[in-house]
Amino acid sequence: GAVVSQHPSWVICKSGTSVKIECRSLDFQATTMFWYRQFPKQSLMLMATSNEGSKATYEQGVEKDKFLINHASLTLSTLTVTSAHPEDSSFYICSARRTVTNEKLFFGSGTQLSVL
Amino acid sequence: KNEVEQSPQNLTAQEGEFITINCSYSVGISALHWLQQHPGGGIVSLFMLSSGKKKHGRLIATINIQEKHSSLHITASHPRDSAVYICAVSIRGSNYKLTFGKGTLLTVNP
C-alpha cells in the first residue's frame, strides 16, 4: 500500500531555533499534502494545505511566516517551524493525497516537537 | 458546537465484545473518514465513506447521509484494537481538508 514517511519522529530544540520536518510519499505522487497539529488530549487541527508548485494555503490563526511550508516536488513537502517557542511544542503530522480521486488519505507517523 | 461529534469519548471492553463508536456531523460532506491512532501517534486511515457500508476484516463502517451519522463497529474485539478512533469529515467543496472529531479512546482488556 501507499506509504508516507515523516522525519524526524521526535525533536528537541532550544527556544529561538528553527526546526524542519519532512513528509515524503514513498511510492506515489502527492499533488496535495496536509499538515496538522495535535496538542495533548486534543483533536487534530489542520494547519495548512500544501500544493505542489504553489503557495500553501493556511488555516485561520496559523501564521504563515512562522510555519513555512514548501512543496517543491510531487513527493516531498516540508514544514519549518521558525523561531520556535515552548508553546509550539506539539505533535505534528502530515497526510498526502494521491492524484486518484475518491481515495482515502495516507498519513505520516508524526513528529513530536519539544521546545525548551 | 463542534461540527463533528463522537461518542463515547472513552470505551472499555472485554476481549471478544462487539464495539460500536458513533459519529454525528452537522455540515454537508463529500466523505467521512474513520482513522485509528495508536499511542505512538501514528495514524492509519481505516475507511473513507460517502454512502452505505464498508467492511474490512473485523471492522465495519456505515454511514447514513440523511441523518448525518456514521458508526464504526469492531467485531470480536482484541487487545490490539486498543487505540484512539477518530471520525473526520471532508466538508463539501473543501478539497479533501479534514475536520476531526475529538476521538474515542478504546481499551480492550484481555
Interface residues (C-beta under 8 A of the other chain):
Chain A: T32 F34 Q38 Q42 S43 L44 M45 L46 T49 F91 I93 S95 R97 N102 E103 K104 L105 F106 F107 G108 S109 G110 Q112
Chain B: A31 H33 L35 G40 G41 G42 I43 V44 S45 F47 M48 S50 I86 A88 N95 Y96 K97 L98 T99 F100 G101 K102 G103
